[in-house]
Amino acid sequence: MSKTIDVTELILRDAHQSLMATRMALEDMVPACEDIDNAGYWSVECWGGATYDACIRFLNEDPWERLRTFRKLLPNSRLQMLLRGQNLLGYRHYQDEVVDRFVEKSAENGMDVFRVFDALNDIRNVRQSIKAVKKAGKHAQGTICYTVSPLHTVTGFVEMAEQLLDLGCDSICIKDMAALLKPQPAYDIVKGIKQACGQDVRVHVHVHATTGVTMVSLMKAIEAGADCVDTAISSLSLGPGHNPTESFVEMLEGTPYKAELDKSRLLKIKDHFATIRPRYQEFLSNITGVETEIFDSQIPGGMISNMESQLKQQGAGDKVREVLAEVPNVRKDAGYAPLVTPSSQIVGTQAVFNVMMGKYKVLTGEFADLMLGYYGATIGERNPEVIALANKHAKKDPIRCRPADLLKPEWEELRASTLALKGCDGSDEDVLTYAMFPQVAPKFFSTRAEGPKNLGKDPDAKPAADGAPAGKGPVSTTVTYDVKLNGKTTKVTVAPA
């Protein structure tokens, strides 16, 4: 008898976050929802991660309204989100009451499965959010951020799974954000979890496709007993994204496993997003093939593009390789932190500073906090010389306690600040939006009534006579042309006189 392998579809969240910088408008996802809802997925990841930030920063869209829309359009589906533990969807730690209220409101607005992780794999930083998910009666998925270092071992990952289950998690996810999970470790970790925690413990595996080996890793994980894998519909897959859903289904043909997905529905979903993708050309990742050098640098694809952008802004685009070589050094000094939001941005930016200005001549505030323990504990000892520099920079001492234990109650203050803002609707949801993005939320509240923006553009449209680009998308005061010179295509942006 075949074992059915469950599938989580990533098209509504991580797929477009990884390939087109989270810029996809809700209206471009809505037409595919009926097919997604009836394709047979175990869950549909549609919220969390960077989507909340992108909604208010770029799309003038209320993220809570997005969640409510998905709940209406996907009535048969488990909705799933990615939650950064004590960081929620922001970039700092929040006091426990804020965590409780965020989880409660997310559940109330339609969320079913909470994939909870901490960037440093510090169990203390996921305890409160997992407790809140269980209180709301929803599915808590405890998450292990997979990474590679001299200190990370199969035994260590299995022990972390046991600790997460002790917190009451309903399932375990192995989250491989940089496509580092090779086939044998995938097998060994899943096998180890099943042996230590019981065969009935649900194990989910999330991998990216960047290094080109992870489809094999999924197969080996399944052979070891994995119950569910994450994939993305093929028209928005591969590169720094994920393995294609349809390919995964076909791979199981002739094996003792099957994925019970409706192929005709998958084809419709694929065709829909194939027509959408070209409209977001300007946001598409430059990584289109395979990047095996990530096994050496251990840098996620999104982090590479972010560093390239930082360096180009500084007029130092030629320093990319130097920075890539510096990242592992900074990571070692920081106790071998896994590279995932926000630690990837913190370590990457410090590596850029080290190359541009000299080794630790300038520290970012976030890197100082990372070195001093304000993001949590790391698997390795941090470099004491760099800790001393961080102590001098931040003018505060290192800590060993759970960072959130130092936070004072902040809900009432956040609420008062939010209610004073123009355009605030007085809801707890608005307070949570302000809490996570206090610099961005005020502008969003003031423009929310104008409605969402769609940043997609018709790739075949000609500029209109008044200088505004034709086709779907926001009216711009500039026009961008592709100019071909000596066989090379360059983007040229022209502003009307």
N, C-alpha and C positions, 0 to 999 in steps of 0.2 A: 504494500500500500504506500502511495506517495505521501510525503509530508508537505503540507502547504506552507510556503514561505510568504509571510506578510510583507507588504510594500508600503512605505510612506512616500508620497509624492511631494517633491520640493518645488514644483513649478511656480507656486504662488508666493514663495518667500526666498529660500536660499539660491534657487536657480538664477533668478534675475538679480539677486544681490551679488552673486559671484561673477556673473557675466556682464551685467550692464549697470553696475553701481547703484542698484536698488531704485532705479528711476522709473520703473514701469508703473503707468497709471492704472488705477483700479478699473476704469472703464475698458481697458484692454484685456483684463482678466475675466470680467463678468461673463462674456459670451461663452467661455469654455467651462463655466462652473457646472452646468447640468451634466456634461459628459464626465467631468472629474468626479462628481458626486455619485455617478452610477457605474464607474469603471471597476469598482471592487477593491479600492485601497483600504489598508488598515487605518490609515490616518492621512490627513492632508495638512502639511505644514504651510501656514498662511500668514503668520504674524510673529512679532518679536524680532530678535536680531537687530539689524539696522533699519527695518521697515518703519518703525515708529519715528525715528530721527528723520528719515528721508521724507516721510509724509508731511511733517510740519516745516522742514527746512527747504525742501525743493518743490513739493507738489501742492502746497496750500490745502492739504487734505487732513481731516480729522482722523487719526488712527483708530479711534474708538468706533467711528462710523464705519470704517473699513471692516473692522471685526464684526460689527452688527450685520453688515451687508453679507459677509461670507456666511454668517450663521443662518441667514434667511435663504441664501442660494445653495447651501450645501447641507440640507436638512438630514441627509442620511449618513453624513461623514463625521468622524471624530476630527475636530479642529485641533491643531497642534501648534505650539509656539516654542521659541527658544528664549529662555530667561537666564540672565547672568547672575543668578543667586542674589547676594546682598547688593549687587550693582543694579538689579532690575534691568532696565533697558538704557540706563544712563552710563556714566563713566566714573562714578564715585560710589562709595558705600552709603546706604540709607539706613536710618534708624528703623528698628524692628516694626514699629507701628505703620510706617510708610510701606514696608514690604507686605505686611498683612493686608493693608487696604488695596494695594495694587493687585495682589493675587485675587482677593475677594471680588474686585470690580472686573477683572479679566474673566473670571468664572461666570459672573453675573451677565456679562455681555456676550457669552457664548463659547469661551475656551474650554476644551475638554482635557487635553494632554499638555502638561507642562514639562518640557525638557529643561532641567535645571543644571547649570554647570557653574564652576568657578574657574577663572582663568589660571589660577595657581594650583588647582586641585586641592585647595584647602577645605576640608570637610566642614569646618566651622562656618564657612561663608555660604553654605547652602542649607544649613540646618533650619533656619527660620522660614525660608521660602518653601521648603518641602513640608514643614509643619503646617504652613498656611494652605498649601494645596490640599493636603489631607483633610484639613478642617472644612474646606469648601466642597469636599466629596468628589474631587477630581483625580485624574491619573497623574501621579508624581513619577517622573522618569529621572532617576539619578544618573548623572553623566560623568564619565571619565574622559578628560581631555588627553588623547593619545599624543605622546611626543617621544623623542629619542634623545638619550644622553647617557653618559657613563653610569648614572645613578638610577635611571628608570628601568624597571625589570617587570617581567610577567608576574612574578610573585607580588610585587608592589601594586600592580593594577588590580589583581584579584583581591588583595586585601582591601583596596579602596571600594571595590564592589560590595564586599561584605559590610563595610562601614555604612555605605549608602542604604543597603537593605535594612540595617539596624535602625536607620532613621525612619523606616516605614515606606521606602520607595516601592512602587508597583512593578517597575522594570528597570533595567540597566541599559544605558547606551554607551557604546564606545565611539567617541566623537573624534574623527581624524580630519582636522581642518586643513592640513597641509599635504594630504596624500602621501603621508609617510608610512602608513600601515602596510607592510609587505605581507605576502600570503602566509608565511610561517608564523610570524607573531600573531596575525589575525586568528589563526587556528589555535595557537597555544593559549591566548588570553581567553577566548570564548570557552575552550575546553576547560581551562582552569576555573573559570567562574561557575560553569555547570557542575564540576566535580566538588567545588568547595561550598557552593550555595544551594545545590539541588537542581535536578534536571527541569523542574517546573518553573524555575526563574526565567522570566522573559529577558532575552538579550537582543538588543537592536544594534545595528552597525551602520554608522554614518561615515562615508569616505568621500573625498574629492577625487577628481580624475587626473589632476595635473601631472603626475609622474608616469602615468600610463600603465601602472601595475595593479591598480586597485580593483578592477573587475575580477581578477583572479583572487584577490584578497577576500572579496565577498563570497566567492565560491568556497574557499577554504573555511571561512567563518561559518557558512551554512553546514559544511561537512562536520564541523565541530559542535554544531547544535544551535547556531543562531536562529532566532525566530522571525526577525524582521530586518529588512534592509531599506536604506534610503536611496531613491533614484530620482532623476529628473527626465521629463519627456524629452525625446531626442533633439527636437528643434531648439532647445535651450539646455544643451548638455556639453560635456567634455571641456577641454581647456582647464581653467581654474574652477570650473563647475563640477558636475557630477556625472556618474555613469548613466547611460540612457536607459530609461524604463523598458522600452521595447526590446533592447538588446539583452537586458537581464532576463526577461520572460523567455526569450528564445534560447538563452544559454542553458536553462534548466531542462530543455527538451531532451528526453532520453536518459535523464538522471532520476534518482529516487525522490526528487523534489519537484514542486510545481508552484507557479504563482497564478492564482485564480483571478486574472485580470481580463477584462473584456477588450480583445484586440481591436474591435471595430471602434470602440470608444477611444482607445489610445490613439488610433489613426486620426480621429477628428480633433483630439486635443493637439496632436503634433501639427496638423495642418493649420490650426488656428494660430499657434504661436510662431509657426514658420512665416505667416503673413505679417505678424506683429514685429518680429525681430529686426527687419531692415529699417524700421522707423526710428530705432534707437541706436543707429550706427555710431553716432558720436560718443556714446557711452560704453560701447562694447570693449571688452578687455583686449589688449594687444597679444595676450597669450592664446594662441589658437592650436598649438601642437602639444608636444610633450616637453616637460622641463625636469629631466632626471637630476640636474644639479641641486635640486631642492633637497635631495637626500644628504648632501654635504652641508648646505647652508641652513636647512630645516626652516626655511622662510615660506610662509603661505603666499600663494600667488597674488592675493589682494594686497599683501604687505609690500611686495616688490613694486607693484604699480604705484602705491602710495609714496614709497621712497623715491622712485623715479620722478614723480611729480614734485616732491619737496626739493630735490636737487636741481631740477630744471628751473624752478622759481628762483633759486639762488645762482643761476647761471653756471651750475656745476654738473651738468648732465653727464660729463665724462667721468665722474667719480663713482658711478654706480657699482662697478666691480669692487672698488676699495671698500665701499660701505657694506656690500654683501659679505666681504671677508671679515668686517669688523663686528657684524651682528652676533656671530657665535661667541666672540670674546666678551661682549657686553652681557650676553645671556649667561655665560659661565659666571661672571662677576655677580650677577643677580641671583645666583643659586639655581641655575638651570630651569628658569620659569618656562612653562609651555608658551608657545607663541600663538595666542588667540586674543581677541578683543577683551580687555584693553591692553594686556601685557605686550601684544605684538606691536601696537602703535608706540608704546612707551619705550620698548627696547629699540625699535627701528629708528625712532627720532633721536634717541641718544647716540646711536651708531652714526647717524648723519652728523650730529654735533661734534663727535669725536674726530671724524675725518676732516670736517671743515675748520674746526677751531683748535684742534689738539686734544689729546686723550684726557677726558674729564675736566678740561679747562672750564667748560660751561655745563651745568647740569640743568635739566628741566625739573620743574617742581614735582611732576609725576614720577620721574625716575628717582628723585630723592626719596619720595614716599615709598616707592617700591623697595628701595634699598633699606629703608628704616622699618619695614614691616607693616606699613599702613594699608597695604593691599592684602596682607595675609602672609602665611608662612610658605617658604619654598622647600623643595626636596633637599637642596644642597645648602651648604654654608655660604653666606654672601661674603664677598671680598672685604676684609676689615678696613683696608685703606680707602676703598670707595665708600664704605659706611661712614667713615670719619669725614670725608668730603661732603657727603649728603647731610650729615649732622650739622656741619658748619653752614651749608647752603640753606637748609630748611629751618635752622635754629630750633630744632626739637630733637628729643632723644628717640632712639630705637624702641620699638614695643614688641612684646611677645604675646599679648592677649589678642582675642578676636577683635579686629578693628572696630566693628560696630558697637562693641561694649563701651567705647569712649564717646559715642554720640549721645547727645541730649535729645529728649523728645522734640520733634520738629514739625509735627503735622499742623498744629494750630498756627504756627508762624507762617508756614507755607500757604496755608489756606487764606490767611489774612492778606498776604502779598498777592496771591492770585486774584482774590475777589476785587482788589483795587485796580486791576488791569482792564483797560478798555477792550470790550468784546468778550470778556469772560462770561460763561453762561451759569456760573455758580455751582457747577457740578463737581463731585469728587474726581471725575475723570479729568476735568480741566486742571484741578489742583495737582494731579499726578503728572500731567503733561508739563506743567510749570516746574514741578519738582525735578524732573529729569533733564529738562532743557531750559533753564531760566533765562539764558541769553536769546534763545530762538522763540520761545513760546509767546512773549508779548507781541511780537510782530505778527505771528500766526493768528493770534486771537483777533487782532485788529483788521486782518484781511480775510478771515475765514468766510465771511458772508459773500465774498466774491466767488467762492466755489473753487473746486480743485483745478489744477493746471495739468495739461497733458504735454509732456516734453517731447513726445514722439513727433517725428516729422515725416511727411511723404517723401521718400527718397527720390522720386521722379519729378517732384514739383519744381516748377521754374519760379524764380523770385517774381513777386507781383510788381506792378508798375510803381507802386508807392514805396518800394523798398522792403516791404514786409514779406516774409517767406510764405508762399502759397501752401495749401494743404493743412492737415490737422496739426494743432500745436499752438503754443502761445505766440502772440504777436511780439516780434522782437524789433529793437531799433537798429539791429545790424543784420547783414546778410553774409552767409558763409558760402564761398565757392571752392570747388576742388579745381586747382590749376595744375595742369600737367606740363612739366618742363624737363627736357632731357630724359624722358622716360620715368621721371619721379613725380608723384602726385603730392601736392602741398595744399593744405587748407589755408585760404586767405579770407579774413573777415573784413568786410567793408562797412563803415558807418556812413549813413547818408549825411550830406553836407548840411 
